[in-house]
């Protein structure tokens, strides 16, 4: 009876341990990062699922050439290892003595030539198609900045829309903390995604403001360098609605990992509604360049501009980090000559370490300068009006 009781107790403890283990595994699974539709997958070893014809052709080429290379590998090493085994010395094999074989010379010339042609023809067809940016429905300029993307809709539905796309500030803070949350879109979430319609040819013109960047969205089969002073272009036609992700694919500086790309593909009707909304927002935000702003108005506006564009390097408390100079207590910021700080924001400084911010409006620049001059310990009381920034641009 005692033995039976002990056995039951042991089984009970084993069940409890199993339940605890199951709970632990379940909790771990709940926290685990999952595949991101349109983005990277957990333990991904293959190309992204294609949503454009170009990406599908690239995947087909990849698989086709993999099989050809595998076949060559098996044939060459198969013959080599068979010969080594079949004609080994321990079996009494005697080495042959011959000078040349015309048949072998012809074979190993013609066969590789045929293989190369078989690989080159479909590859050339795809490369030519990748470069055909004619007859685009919508043309968008993507400008790389340290470290964000600027999008300007140049032609087609949505012409006139322009905005900056920046890494979500909450994810940046998580990265800085060293203990980020386990989310599927870590370092891929932006404040403003690029929006395009489905089944329309989208031409992307790439350039850069400071250093070389690269605009890449794997699901589209697109990767194009963005080079300062040059204009390059590429295109895609998304065949499926959804969210698709990429990143800057050129090492562009210390914030390279914080330069994601998010493309939202909408139906034609939803895209038209989005365009209408953005144009109305732009009209509502349009500032009168001759308007005289009050100090508190500019500070409130400048705080938002600073958080979206400056805090990533100079920090929210203005203390800077590493080689990034602090703005709190800065001699340039506190200088009575406002033109010094205005010139830096318009033209950059330190050989590009401090980028130029000409893409911001005169009101935004005036606001952020006023904010820094009157925040933290910088209680200067100085104010910069949009009209002054407009004059400084000339």
C-alpha positions as CSV (number, residue, x, y, z in Angstrom):
1,X,0.0,0.0,0.0
2,X,2.9,2.4,0.9
3,X,4.6,1.6,-2.4
4,X,1.3,2.4,-4.3
5,X,1.0,5.6,-2.4
6,X,4.6,6.6,-3.3
7,X,4.0,5.8,-6.9
8,X,0.9,8.0,-7.0
9,X,2.8,10.8,-5.3
10,X,5.6,10.5,-7.9
11,X,3.1,10.5,-10.8
12,X,1.4,13.6,-9.3
13,X,4.8,15.4,-9.0
14,X,5.6,14.4,-12.6
15,X,2.3,15.8,-13.8
16,X,2.9,19.1,-12.0
17,X,6.3,19.3,-13.5
18,X,4.9,18.6,-16.9
19,X,2.2,21.3,-16.5
20,X,4.8,23.8,-15.3
21,X,7.0,23.0,-18.3
22,X,4.1,23.3,-20.7
23,X,3.2,26.7,-19.1
24,X,6.8,27.9,-19.4
25,X,7.0,26.8,-23.1
26,X,3.7,28.3,-23.8
27,X,4.7,31.6,-22.2
28,X,8.0,31.6,-24.2
29,X,6.1,30.8,-27.4
30,X,3.8,33.7,-26.8
31,X,6.7,36.1,-26.5
32,X,8.5,34.6,-29.5
33,X,8.9,36.7,-32.7
34,X,6.7,35.5,-35.6
35,X,7.0,35.8,-39.3
36,X,6.3,39.3,-40.6
37,X,4.0,39.2,-43.6
38,X,5.8,41.2,-46.3
39,X,8.9,41.3,-44.3
40,X,11.5,38.9,-42.8
41,X,10.6,35.4,-41.5
42,X,11.9,33.5,-38.5
43,X,14.9,31.3,-39.6
44,X,14.4,32.5,-43.2
45,X,16.8,30.8,-45.6
46,X,15.0,31.5,-48.9
47,X,14.1,34.7,-50.8
48,X,11.1,36.7,-49.8
49,X,7.7,35.5,-51.3
50,X,7.5,37.6,-54.4
51,X,4.6,40.0,-55.0
52,X,5.9,41.4,-58.4
53,X,6.6,39.7,-61.6
54,X,10.3,40.8,-61.4
55,X,10.7,39.3,-58.0
56,X,9.1,36.0,-59.2
57,X,11.4,35.9,-62.2
58,X,14.4,36.5,-59.8
59,X,13.3,33.6,-57.7
60,X,12.9,31.4,-60.7
61,X,16.4,32.4,-61.9
62,X,17.8,31.7,-58.4
63,X,16.3,28.2,-58.3
64,X,17.2,27.4,-61.9
65,X,20.8,28.3,-61.4
66,X,21.0,26.5,-58.1
67,X,19.9,23.3,-59.8
68,X,22.3,23.8,-62.7
69,X,25.2,24.4,-60.2
70,X,24.1,21.4,-58.1
71,X,24.1,19.2,-61.3
72,X,27.6,20.4,-62.2
73,X,28.8,19.8,-58.7
74,X,27.3,16.2,-58.6
75,X,28.7,15.4,-62.1
76,X,32.2,16.7,-61.5
77,X,32.7,15.4,-58.0
78,X,30.9,12.1,-58.9
79,X,33.3,11.4,-61.7
80,X,36.3,12.5,-59.6
81,X,35.4,10.3,-56.6
82,X,34.4,7.3,-58.8
83,X,37.8,7.5,-60.6
84,X,39.7,7.7,-57.3
85,X,37.8,4.7,-55.9
86,X,37.8,2.6,-59.1
87,X,41.4,3.2,-60.1
88,X,43.1,3.2,-56.7
89,X,46.5,1.7,-56.4
90,X,45.5,-0.9,-53.9
91,X,43.4,-2.6,-56.6
92,X,46.4,-2.7,-58.9
93,X,45.4,0.1,-61.2
94,X,48.1,1.3,-63.6
95,X,48.1,5.0,-64.6
96,X,47.3,5.6,-68.3
97,X,49.8,7.5,-70.4
98,X,48.2,9.8,-73.1
99,X,48.8,13.3,-74.3
100,X,45.5,14.7,-75.5
101,X,42.0,13.9,-76.7
102,X,40.3,15.9,-79.3
103,X,36.9,14.6,-78.2
104,X,37.4,15.7,-74.6
105,X,38.7,19.1,-75.7
106,X,35.6,19.7,-77.8
107,X,33.3,18.4,-75.1
108,X,34.6,20.5,-72.3
109,X,34.4,23.6,-74.5
110,X,31.0,23.1,-76.0
111,X,29.2,21.9,-72.9
112,X,30.1,24.8,-70.6
113,X,29.3,27.2,-73.5
114,X,25.8,25.8,-73.8
115,X,25.4,26.0,-70.0
116,X,26.5,29.6,-69.9
117,X,24.1,30.5,-72.7
118,X,21.3,28.7,-71.0
119,X,21.9,30.8,-67.9
120,X,22.6,34.1,-69.6
121,X,19.6,34.3,-71.9
122,X,16.8,34.3,-69.2
123,X,19.0,36.4,-66.8
124,X,19.5,39.1,-69.5
125,X,15.8,39.1,-70.2
126,X,15.0,39.8,-66.5
127,X,17.8,42.4,-66.1
128,X,16.5,44.3,-69.2
129,X,12.9,44.2,-67.7
130,X,14.2,45.5,-64.4
131,X,15.6,48.6,-66.1
132,X,12.5,49.4,-68.1
133,X,11.0,52.3,-66.2
134,X,9.0,53.7,-69.1
135,X,5.2,54.3,-69.0
136,X,5.0,54.5,-65.2
137,X,1.6,55.3,-63.7
138,X,3.1,57.0,-60.7
139,X,6.6,58.5,-60.2
140,X,8.0,58.9,-56.7
141,X,11.4,60.4,-55.7
142,X,13.0,58.6,-52.8
143,X,15.7,60.7,-51.1
144,X,18.0,59.1,-48.6
145,X,19.0,61.2,-45.5
146,X,21.0,60.3,-42.5
147,X,18.9,58.5,-41.4
148,X,15.4,58.5,-42.9
149,X,13.7,58.5,-46.3
150,X,12.0,61.4,-48.0
151,X,9.2,60.7,-50.5
152,X,8.0,63.2,-53.1
153,X,5.2,62.2,-55.6
154,X,6.3,63.8,-58.9
155,X,3.8,62.4,-61.4
156,X,0.5,60.5,-61.5
157,X,-2.2,60.3,-58.9
158,X,-0.9,61.9,-55.7
159,X,1.4,64.5,-57.5
160,X,2.4,67.1,-55.0
161,X,2.4,64.9,-51.9
162,X,5.7,64.8,-50.0
163,X,6.8,63.7,-46.5
164,X,9.6,62.2,-44.5
165,X,9.5,58.6,-43.3
166,X,11.3,58.0,-40.0
167,X,11.8,55.0,-37.7
168,X,9.1,54.9,-35.0
169,X,10.4,56.8,-32.0
170,X,9.2,54.1,-29.5
171,X,11.2,51.4,-31.3
172,X,14.3,53.6,-31.4
173,X,14.0,54.1,-27.6
174,X,13.7,50.3,-27.2
175,X,16.8,49.8,-29.2
176,X,18.7,52.4,-27.1
177,X,17.6,50.7,-23.9
178,X,19.2,47.4,-25.0
179,X,16.1,45.5,-24.0
180,X,13.7,45.8,-26.9
181,X,10.2,44.2,-26.9
182,X,9.8,41.0,-28.9
183,X,7.7,42.4,-31.8
184,X,7.5,41.1,-35.3
185,X,8.3,44.4,-37.0
186,X,11.2,45.4,-34.8
187,X,13.2,48.4,-36.4
188,X,10.8,48.2,-39.4
189,X,8.0,50.4,-38.1
190,X,7.9,54.0,-39.4
191,X,5.8,57.0,-38.6
192,X,4.7,57.4,-42.3
193,X,4.8,54.6,-44.8
194,X,5.1,55.0,-48.6
195,X,1.6,54.3,-50.0
196,X,1.0,53.1,-53.6
197,X,-1.9,51.5,-55.5
198,X,-2.0,47.8,-56.4
199,X,-1.4,46.7,-60.0
200,X,0.1,50.1,-61.0
201,X,3.6,50.6,-62.4
202,X,5.5,52.7,-59.8
203,X,8.7,54.4,-60.8
204,X,11.1,55.1,-58.0
205,X,13.7,57.8,-58.6
206,X,16.5,57.5,-56.0
207,X,19.0,60.1,-54.9
208,X,20.6,61.1,-51.6
209,X,21.3,64.2,-49.6
210,X,24.5,63.3,-47.8
211,X,26.1,59.8,-48.3
212,X,25.2,56.7,-50.4
213,X,22.1,54.9,-49.4
214,X,20.2,52.1,-51.1
215,X,16.4,51.7,-51.5
216,X,15.6,48.0,-51.1
217,X,12.3,46.1,-50.8
218,X,13.0,42.3,-51.2
219,X,9.3,41.3,-51.9
220,X,9.4,43.6,-54.9
221,X,12.7,42.5,-56.2
222,X,14.0,46.0,-56.0
223,X,17.3,47.4,-54.8
224,X,18.7,50.7,-56.1
225,X,21.5,52.8,-54.8
226,X,20.7,56.4,-53.9
227,X,23.8,58.5,-54.6
228,X,24.3,62.2,-53.8
229,X,24.4,64.3,-56.9
230,X,23.1,61.5,-59.1
231,X,19.6,60.3,-60.1
232,X,18.9,56.6,-60.5
233,X,15.6,54.8,-61.0
234,X,13.9,51.5,-60.7
235,X,10.3,50.3,-60.7
236,X,7.8,47.8,-59.4
237,X,4.2,46.7,-59.9
238,X,2.8,45.1,-56.7
239,X,0.2,42.5,-57.5
240,X,-1.1,42.0,-54.0
241,X,-2.3,44.5,-51.4
242,X,-0.6,44.5,-48.1
243,X,2.4,45.9,-46.1
244,X,5.9,45.2,-47.4
245,X,9.2,46.0,-45.7
246,X,12.8,46.8,-46.6
247,X,15.8,48.7,-45.3
248,X,18.6,50.8,-46.5
249,X,21.0,48.3,-48.0
250,X,24.1,50.5,-48.1
251,X,26.2,51.1,-45.0
252,X,25.5,54.8,-44.5
253,X,26.7,55.6,-41.0
254,X,26.1,54.8,-37.4
255,X,22.3,55.0,-37.7
256,X,22.2,52.6,-40.7
257,X,20.1,50.1,-38.8
258,X,17.5,52.7,-38.1
259,X,16.5,53.5,-41.8
260,X,13.7,51.1,-42.6
261,X,11.3,51.2,-45.6
262,X,7.6,50.4,-45.3
263,X,5.5,50.3,-48.4
264,X,1.7,50.0,-48.0
265,X,-0.1,48.7,-51.1
266,X,-3.7,49.7,-51.3
267,X,-6.6,49.1,-53.6
268,X,-7.3,51.8,-56.3
269,X,-10.3,53.2,-54.3
270,X,-8.4,53.2,-51.0
271,X,-5.4,54.8,-52.6
272,X,-7.6,57.6,-54.1
273,X,-9.0,58.2,-50.6
274,X,-5.5,58.3,-49.1
275,X,-4.4,60.9,-51.8
276,X,-7.4,63.1,-51.1
277,X,-6.7,63.0,-47.4
278,X,-3.0,63.8,-47.7
279,X,-3.7,66.7,-50.1
280,X,-6.2,68.1,-47.7
281,X,-3.8,67.7,-44.8
282,X,-1.0,69.5,-46.8
283,X,-3.4,72.4,-47.6
284,X,-4.4,72.7,-44.0
285,X,-0.7,72.7,-42.8
286,X,0.4,75.2,-45.4
287,X,1.9,78.1,-43.5
288,X,1.8,81.7,-44.5
289,X,5.6,82.6,-44.8
290,X,4.9,86.2,-43.8
291,X,3.0,85.2,-40.6
292,X,4.6,86.5,-37.4
293,X,4.6,83.7,-34.8
294,X,4.6,84.0,-31.1
295,X,7.4,82.5,-29.0
296,X,5.2,79.8,-27.3
297,X,3.7,78.9,-30.7
298,X,7.1,78.3,-32.3
299,X,8.3,76.4,-29.2
300,X,5.3,74.0,-29.4
301,X,5.8,73.5,-33.1
302,X,9.5,73.1,-32.8
303,X,9.2,70.4,-30.1
304,X,7.4,68.2,-32.6
305,X,10.0,68.9,-35.3
306,X,12.8,68.2,-32.9
307,X,11.3,64.9,-31.7
308,X,10.8,63.7,-35.3
309,X,14.1,64.7,-36.8
310,X,16.7,65.7,-34.2
311,X,16.2,63.7,-31.0
312,X,17.6,60.5,-32.6
313,X,21.1,62.0,-32.5
314,X,21.0,64.9,-30.1
315,X,18.8,63.0,-27.7
316,X,15.5,64.3,-26.2
317,X,17.4,66.0,-23.3
318,X,19.7,67.8,-25.8
319,X,22.8,66.2,-24.2
320,X,24.2,64.6,-27.4
321,X,26.0,61.3,-27.5
322,X,29.5,60.3,-28.4
323,X,30.7,62.6,-31.2
324,X,27.3,64.2,-31.5
325,X,27.6,67.6,-29.8
326,X,25.1,68.6,-27.1
327,X,22.6,71.4,-27.9
328,X,22.0,72.0,-24.2
329,X,24.5,74.8,-23.3
330,X,25.8,74.9,-26.9
331,X,27.6,78.1,-27.7
332,X,26.2,78.2,-31.2
333,X,22.6,77.8,-29.9
334,X,23.1,80.5,-27.3
335,X,24.9,82.9,-29.6
336,X,23.0,86.2,-30.2
337,X,23.8,85.8,-33.9
338,X,21.0,83.6,-35.0
339,X,22.4,83.2,-38.5
340,X,25.1,80.8,-37.3
341,X,22.6,78.1,-36.3
342,X,20.4,78.9,-39.3
343,X,23.3,78.3,-41.6
344,X,24.2,75.0,-40.0
345,X,20.6,73.7,-40.4
346,X,20.5,74.8,-44.0
347,X,23.9,73.6,-45.1
348,X,25.0,71.0,-42.6
349,X,28.4,70.9,-40.8
350,X,31.3,68.8,-39.8
351,X,31.7,67.3,-43.3
352,X,28.2,65.8,-43.3
353,X,28.2,64.5,-39.7
354,X,25.5,67.1,-39.2
355,X,23.3,66.8,-42.3
356,X,21.6,69.7,-44.0
357,X,17.8,70.1,-43.4
358,X,16.7,72.1,-46.4
359,X,13.9,69.6,-46.9
360,X,12.1,71.0,-43.9
361,X,9.9,74.1,-44.4
362,X,10.9,77.6,-43.3
363,X,8.3,77.4,-40.5
364,X,9.6,74.0,-39.3
365,X,13.3,75.2,-39.3
366,X,12.4,78.5,-37.6
367,X,10.4,76.5,-35.0
368,X,13.1,74.0,-34.2
369,X,15.7,76.7,-33.9
370,X,13.5,78.7,-31.6
371,X,12.8,75.5,-29.6
372,X,16.5,74.7,-29.0
373,X,17.2,78.3,-28.1
374,X,14.6,78.3,-25.4
375,X,14.7,74.7,-24.0
376,X,16.8,73.0,-21.4
377,X,19.2,75.5,-20.0
378,X,19.1,77.6,-23.2
379,X,16.8,80.3,-21.9
380,X,17.8,82.9,-24.5
381,X,14.4,84.4,-25.2
382,X,15.5,84.5,-28.9
383,X,13.0,83.8,-31.7
384,X,13.4,83.0,-35.3
385,X,10.6,83.8,-37.7
386,X,9.9,81.8,-41.0
387,X,10.5,84.9,-43.0
388,X,14.1,85.0,-41.7
389,X,14.7,81.4,-42.7
390,X,13.3,82.1,-46.2
391,X,15.7,85.0,-46.5
392,X,18.6,82.8,-45.3
393,X,17.9,80.3,-48.1
394,X,18.6,82.8,-50.8
